[in-house]
Each structure stands twice: as C-alpha cells, then as structure tokens.
C-alpha cells in the first residue's frame, strides 16, 4: 500500500512542476515583427503566413506552442502561436506577426523589449500512465456486467 501512494505523489509533483515551468521559462530580450512582404509565404511549419494572425517565430519552442509576449515599455501583452523558426538576427529572441506587433504597440518602432513566457496548456496525459499503470492485472468483469434487453419499449 505504501508504494502506490508514493508513486501517486511523485506523479502529482511532476504535474505541478510542469505547470509551474512557465514561471521559470521566461526570457526577456528584443522582438521584431514580420514585414508585410512575408504575407502569403510558407513558414517553417508549412503553414501559410497571414499578417493578421497572432503567430510568432522562435528558435526553440515547438510548433503549436502558445507564448505570451509582453511589451515591457507599455505592458501590453498578446498570446501568439509558434509557427516558424527564427529570428535569425543576433540579439533578438522572437519575431511576431504584423498584427501582433500592432497590438503590442511597436509596429512603427520596429523592435521592442519584450518578455516571452509559455502559456500553460492542458495537463499532459502521459502522466496518467504513472498514476494508473497499464501493467496492473484487473479482474475480468464481463460475467458480472448486466446484459442489455433484447427489445426496448419506446413510448407507453
């Protein structure tokens, strides 16, 4: 009885650290935005870039990751989805779409000092295998399950 109890608590700790990881995963630096000439071109993920969508390019986050970008000059923030790789310019940590730059308030300026943090997603279902392992043998229950009636009376 002691081991499953410990395993359950270890799994809960992993889930807690995964959800708190966004606090430790913050980075601050310069952000730029995609010029409108990239509108309609394919990105690294294979998706066609739309200047009005809230998307971004990051070097390390996987495609489909949602990031909260906060402009540190005016504290405006927006949530974007990573669909491309980059930026390739030294000293920059993220490229955002033109629409996201407009919402953040740095489209005219071109670059801004921002904070990037991962938006926590739903709990990863792989942790359920730690809580409920598949290798535990279960008793057969088919013989005690009720059998449905052959005919159902609908109405009165």
PyMOL commands that set and color helices and strands:
alter all, ss='L'
color gray80, all
select helices_A, chain A and resi 2-24+36-38+98-104+125-131+142-144
alter helices_A, ss='H'
color red, helices_A
select strands_A, chain A and resi 27-33+55-57+66-71+77-84+92-96+111-118
alter strands_A, ss='S'
color yellow, strands_A
deselect
rebuild
show_as cartoon
